[in-house]
Amino acid sequence: MKLFEKNIGKTDKMVRVAVGILLLAAAYLFQGDMLVRGLLGLVGVVMLVTAITSSCLLYSLIGMNTAKK
């Protein structure tokens, strides 16, 4: 198990970018609790970083790989 090997495929990457952007927008527009805003923003950033690096730690831990070999 390599922790930083590429394990995210093209479709998975596109979904992560879209969800990350939506979560960051929701965090920016949300008018409620700061904790909720922070969590939305954090998850959005994590989604974008994993898409950019094509590597997901959770996928590595559970042995999942959506990238083509």
C-alpha positions as CSV (number, residue, x, y, z in Angstrom):
1,M,0.0,0.0,0.0
2,K,1.5,3.3,-1.1
3,L,0.0,6.3,0.5
4,F,0.5,8.8,-2.3
5,E,0.1,6.7,-5.4
6,K,-2.4,7.9,-8.0
7,N,-5.6,6.2,-7.3
8,I,-8.3,8.6,-8.6
9,G,-9.6,8.2,-12.2
10,K,-10.8,10.9,-14.6
11,T,-14.5,10.7,-13.7
12,D,-13.8,10.5,-10.0
13,K,-11.6,13.6,-10.4
14,M,-14.3,15.6,-12.2
15,V,-16.9,14.8,-9.5
16,R,-14.4,15.8,-6.8
17,V,-13.7,19.1,-8.4
18,A,-17.5,19.9,-8.9
19,V,-18.3,18.8,-5.3
20,G,-15.3,20.8,-3.9
21,I,-16.4,23.9,-5.7
22,L,-20.0,23.5,-4.5
23,L,-18.9,23.0,-0.9
24,L,-16.7,26.0,-1.0
25,A,-19.5,28.1,-2.4
26,A,-21.9,26.8,0.2
27,A,-19.4,27.7,3.0
28,Y,-19.0,31.2,1.6
29,L,-22.8,31.8,1.3
30,F,-23.9,30.0,4.5
31,Q,-25.1,32.5,7.1
32,G,-25.3,30.2,10.1
33,D,-22.8,28.7,12.5
34,M,-19.1,29.3,11.9
35,L,-18.4,25.6,12.7
36,V,-20.6,24.5,9.8
37,R,-19.0,27.0,7.5
38,G,-15.6,25.8,8.5
39,L,-16.4,22.1,8.0
40,L,-18.0,22.8,4.6
41,G,-14.9,24.8,3.6
42,L,-12.5,22.1,4.9
43,V,-14.2,19.3,3.1
44,G,-14.4,21.4,-0.1
45,V,-10.6,22.0,0.1
46,V,-9.9,18.4,0.8
47,M,-12.0,17.4,-2.3
48,L,-10.1,19.8,-4.5
49,V,-6.6,18.8,-3.2
50,T,-7.3,15.1,-3.7
51,A,-8.6,15.8,-7.3
52,I,-5.5,17.9,-8.1
53,T,-3.0,15.3,-6.7
54,S,-5.1,12.3,-8.0
55,S,-4.4,10.6,-4.7
56,C,-6.8,9.8,-1.9
57,L,-5.6,8.6,1.5
58,L,-8.9,6.9,2.3
59,Y,-8.8,5.0,-1.0
60,S,-5.3,3.9,-0.2
61,L,-6.3,2.7,3.3
62,I,-9.2,0.6,1.9
63,G,-7.4,-0.6,-1.2
64,M,-9.7,1.2,-3.7
65,N,-8.4,2.5,-7.0
66,T,-10.5,4.2,-9.8
67,A,-7.5,5.2,-11.9
68,K,-6.8,3.1,-15.0
69,K,-3.7,1.0,-14.9
